Amino acid sequence: MKFDWIGTAFEGVRVVSRKPVTVVVWGAAFLAIFAAFFGPLIPLVRSHDAIVEKVGANPWVMMLAVAPFALFLATVLGAAVYRSVLRPEQSRFAYLRLGADEARLAVFFLALITCTGLLFLLTRSSGRNWFIGMVALLAVSPMVCLIGAGIFVRRKLDFLAGWRAAKGHYWSLLGMNVITWIQYMLLSWLVQSVWKGFVLANSDHFMSPSLGGPAFIALLFAVFSAIVVYYAVMLTIAAAPAAAAYRFLAKPIESELETFD
């Protein structure tokens, strides 16, 4: 059977449509992780000036400050997305776990984040560094996009499992990644447009003396809840296609594994 790279690119959409409650739980998990990391800092940083004073104005310092949160979030929620696609029978706790699978993925994501940062540093000297960096990321993405799923399935730090599955499928995986990226960017643009419209429509409320009243707090809570679910959807759209692609492409190679029986 031929690899359907177009259909596979929409695996994240299928996961969201099949398991909307699970995705909402992932959003709640995002909120819990966010609160655990940054909740204790709220009394310390009540303004932009205080934030700059605490962590510095250098954007690299800011990135290092949020890196542990980003790594933990990508590990826990990324593993849940992989599990929903590759081990659908393990649906307890909305596929959320904290164990050996997550530890192995943390190593992979740390290596991926480091390599991505180095790639952007190498293109920083160019005036079009972001464009060059994105093109470079897309160019190498077919060679690395299945590594995380391979590590998850093999239950060991086998960085070559995804490489073996991707061999001979560069262009189809590139097409899948481009479609996935387009979905990601369109959803991001749509949500940002809605958010800007909401802020403009409610600008009077933000400037009102009753700011902080029960109705306004309830409104902000609803908006923030939608935002965290949005981030869970974005992560699902980004991670699910690679898991589905590995499930299909690695089946002839890994047929002895229980996951592919």
N, C-alpha and C positions, 0 to 999 in steps of 0.2 A: 504494500500500500504506500502511495506517495505521501510525503510529508506535507500536510496542509498548513503552510506557514501563515496564510492570511487568517484562517479560522483560529489557529493557535494564538495569534496576537490578541484575540478577543477573549481569551480564557479568563482574564480578570473580570470582565463584564459578566461572564457566565457565573463565576463564583459569587459575585455580588447579587445577581438576580436569583440564584438558587438558594443562597444562605444569607439573606439580608439581616436576620437577627444576629447571626455570628459576626457579621461585619460591624454591627452596632456594638457588640461586646468588645471587638477589637478596638473600636473607638474609645470605649470606656477604659480599656487597658491602657491606651495611649494617654488618656487623662490621668490615670493613676500613676503611670510612670513619670509623667510630667510633674505631677504634684510631689512625688517622692524626691525628684531631683531638685526642683526649683522652689517648692513650697517653703523650705527653711530660709531661703534667701529673700523672700518678699519683704520682711521687716527691714532688711538691710538696704534694699534698692528700691526706693519709692520714686525715683526720678531718673531721667536720662543722665543727669550730672552725677548722681550717686553711682549709677552703673559704670560710667566712665572712671569714676574715682576708684571703684572696687576692682575692676578687671582691666582697665586701661582703654585708651582710645584706639589702639592698634587692632584692626579687624582680625588679624591672625590670633591675637590673644583671645578675642571673643570666640573665634572658631574652636580654639583649644578648650575654652570653658564649656562649650556645649557638646564637644566631641564624645565624652562618656555617655551623655544622654542619647545622642544620635546612634551610637554603637549599640547600646542596650536596647533601644527601641527597634532598630533594624533587626537585631538578633531575635528578640522575643516574637515580634509580630511577623517578621519574615519567615521564621520557622513555622509559625501557625499557618501562614498562607501555603507554604510548601506542604505541610502536613495535610491540609484540606484537599490538596490536589493529588499527592502521592500516597497518602495513607488515610483515605476518607473514613475508614472504619474507626479511627482514633478521634472521635468527635467530642469526647468528654471535655468539659471546661472550654468549649469553643476552640478546640485544638491548641489551646495555650498550655505550654509546659515551661519548665525551667530545669534543664538537665544536660545530659551529655550532647544531645543534638544541638542545643543552643550554644554550648561551649565551643563545639567545633565550628559552627557557623560564625561565632564571634571572631575566631581566628581568621576565617576567610574574609569577613567583612572588614576587619582591621587592615588586612593586607590590601584589599580592594580600595579602601578609603585612602591608604597611604600612596598607592600607585596612582590613583586619580589625582591626588594633590600634587604629586611630582609631575604628572603630565601637564597640569595647568601651570605649574611653575616653569616648566620648559617652554611653554608658549607665551609666558608673560611678557617677554621682550617685544612681542609683536603688538601693533596697535589694534589688531583684530583678535586678541588672544582668546576671548570667549568663543568666537566663531570657530577659530582653529581648534580650540580645545574640544568643542562639541563634535566637530567633524572627526577629530582623532578618536574620541571616545566611541563614536558610532562605528568607525572603521575597525577598531579592535574588539568591539562588543561581541561579534559572533564567536570569537575565540575564547571568551571568558564567561559568557552569560550562563552557561550550563554548569559551571564549576560548583556553585553553591548547591544546586540540586543534586549533583553527583555526590558531593560530600554528605548531604543529608540522606540520600538513599543508601549509600555504601556504609554508613555509620562509622566512617573513619576519614582522616584527613587525606583523602585521595584526590589531589588536585588534578590528576590526569583523567579521571573518570569522565568529567564533563568535556574535556578536550577530545577524548576518544569518541564520545557520542556526537560531537559537533563536526568531526572530520568528514569532509566531503559535502558539507551543507552550508558553506560560508554565505552564499548569496541568499539562500532562503532564510537563514537566521538573521542576516542583515535586514532583509525585508520585514521580517517579524519585529525586529527591534525598532525599525523606523516607524512602523504602524503603532507600536506600543508607545513610542515617544510622542507621536502626534496625538494619540488619545490623551496622554498625560498632559501635554501642553494645552490642548483644547479645553479639558476639564478645568485646568488651573486658570486659564483665561476666563472661562465662564463663571467660576466661583468668585474670582477677583472682581469681575464686572458686577455681579450681584451684590457683593460686599460693598463696593463703592456706591452703588445705587442705594443700598440700605443706609449707609452713613449719611449720604446727602439728604435722603428723605427724612431722616431722624435727627438732623443737625440741631433742630430746635430743642429736642429732648436732651441732647448732650450739653447744651448751653443753659438748660432750664435750672432754676434754683432748686427744683424738686429732684435734681439728679441724685440717684442713690435710693429713691423710693422703691417700695415693693414691686410695683408694676415694671419699673425700669430694670430692676435687678433680675426679675423673671425673664424679661426680654433678652437681657445680656446672657443669662444662663442658657436660654434656648439657642441663641446665636452661637455661643461657644460650644454647645453640645453638637450643633450641626458642623462646626469647624473640625472638631476632633473626629467625627464620623467621616468627614471629607478626607482627612489625612489617612484614615484607615482604608478608604476606597482607593485613594491614590497609591498606597503601598500595595494593595491587592492587584491593581492594574499593572503595576511595575513588576511584581514578583511572580504572579501566577503563570504568565506565558512561558517563562523559562522552565518552570516545573513541568508544565504540560509537554513542552518540547522535549525535555529529557526523558519523560515517561515514554514518549513515542520513539525517539531516535535511539535510546539506549536499550529498548526491549530486546532486539536481537542479540545484543552483547551481554545483557544482564538478566537473561531469561530465568536464570537459576535463583534469582532473588525472590523472596516471598512477595515483595511489593508488586512484581510484574507477573505473578502467577495468574 
